[in-house]
């Protein structure tokens, strides 16, 4: 009833539509793009070492903090410079609430070993500056909100730590290790109590309490590049994330200093951030950037959720939920000047913008508008507005494609099914009556006799003789079969060669076509 | 010019044979019409896929991800290819004009056939240059091969109403030298294409005469060398109660009238007994 082409088309179309429906209703087709618009640009000189979108004036509107080789700049929301202070290099800065009034303050640790100083800005204006003795060059600074007191922690290039209060008074001193510089300072919590995690470039990591007492230490093999402290699983105790030249991500339990897991990534780790990648709010995930362009999303169990590559060595990682789906997408700035967005769920990348120089610093926040990225590169701070544009109808695009594909399949099937069959060009118009069959038999015998006569006269080549004879004898065999089927008695005169199947006369004892001996 | 290779075995009354040939022509016309009516559809489908590619390219140009519309393009092109190939399969060359000649000969003779008897034989329009139709193959001193083919394209035997048995055998004889590498006067080897060395039609008509009704006589009009239409008489044999007439012509295309004229000429050698 139905031609095979139609049945095949129906089955194929059902399969296509099933896949289309699956893709559509699982929401696998997004049809969205991420683009950026430059909101503003600000010039700077030298290299930016620290940059943050943060409310430093306490007016509820964010400012832009920038620290270069020897300068601290703060722009307000109208891009007016509100702080512009130069210092003797080297320079380390940090922001935090040092005086406990709920506003962000600035701590600047600067100068060489001969003249090391700490300068404090409270409530957006200069407060005090003190000389810090018995330390080497300034390397790192952090404001830690310990219980009972908030301290500024200063790290030098010899592994020394100095804690000062909001007036610049030294509260305690400690040493992590000597001979190399403090590479990281971060606040860590053990059951809610605040500690400071410090890391030396030589790989030594330690946890200090509010009195400067060291709780534990850990030694990372190889030079340490990045130390971050986050409470990834929300249990009140931070995890300490370490990465360095060894290419291994080490996650320590903040309470004991023991590794929770290590993950070899095969390249030097240059940046680590905590992020919400999978949209599961009970735990946070980790984003790691590598020296050889690698970018990984890793969960707390050490499983790689996705991996991808940037265009060059990763220099900065920022997090931004561009599509407001509860997962933070990863903005990566690299040394080629390219800023790329990696989607939180699968790491698929979208190029955002390319700058002429390496991305030195990047911060995500709400400066002049929400969801902005401030990027420092090649003497210019560019504030980008990252936009997520979704085409609503794209959700149903797979369904539309499925319908079009099915239509094309049906058109093709209908076309093929309705093509008339090519006529058979070798036909036989033979009557099956007794007289007609006997007459045909006589005619075939005449034809065979003719061919044999020609053979006798030498008027036909051996090959042509055999071919024609084979053809005629085959017709004779068919005729005999038809005669027998019609119930007419005749003496059968042909037989088939058991070897080649060619039709032979009954008396033949050797096949003329293949040479096979025929036994009767 | 190549023709569709038609071979019809004859063993039936005239009407079924004629109907079958008409059916063959009708099928051919139907497939030709289908091909001509539909040959643009695969091209249309091929072109119809291109806008979908453009949608994808435009989407990507504006920064949106690949929409997958190119899948439709791929399916359209695949469908166009399948349709094109299927359409190509039904395309066939024209039938040889000798099919129409044979049809007309059978149609003309249909009323002369004895009741309940059938036309026997074949119409073989599969082409002359086949190994099984080769009569001789000669090689000259330069190694050039010349082949002689005999293509019996029409063989017809019929018992006529007057009791005579008519046998017609139309043969196309071709002598052809195969292509070969020859050396010219400059000493260079050159490829010489196949060449026709002879091409003519031979028509054999044999009438086994019903002695109760006819006697064989001679006719001044039908002598060796007489011209019957495009044919010239090559051989006449009236011995043994049979009239055998062999005619030849270099005219390449037979018409029914030419063949029927020779048949009629054979009958001029018969005189009805009173």
Interface residues (C-beta under 8 A of the other chain):
Chain A: X29 X30 X31 X32 X33 X34 X35 X389 X391 X394 X397 X398 X401 X404 X405 X408 X409 X411 X412 X415 X416 X419 X420 X421 X422 X423 X425 X426 X427 X428 X429 X430 X431 X433 X435 X436 X437 X439 X440 X443 X446 X447 X454 X459 X460 X461 X463 X464 X467 X468 X471 X475
Chain B: X4 X5 X6 X7 X8 X9 X10 X11 X12 X13 X16 X17 X20 X23 X24 X27 X28 X30 X31 X34 X38 X41 X45 X52 X62 X63 X64 X65 X67 X68 X69 X71 X72 X75 X76 X79 X80 X82 X83 X86 X87 X89 X90 X92 X116 X117 X118 X120 X121 X131 X132 X133 X134 X135 X136 X137 X155 X157 X159
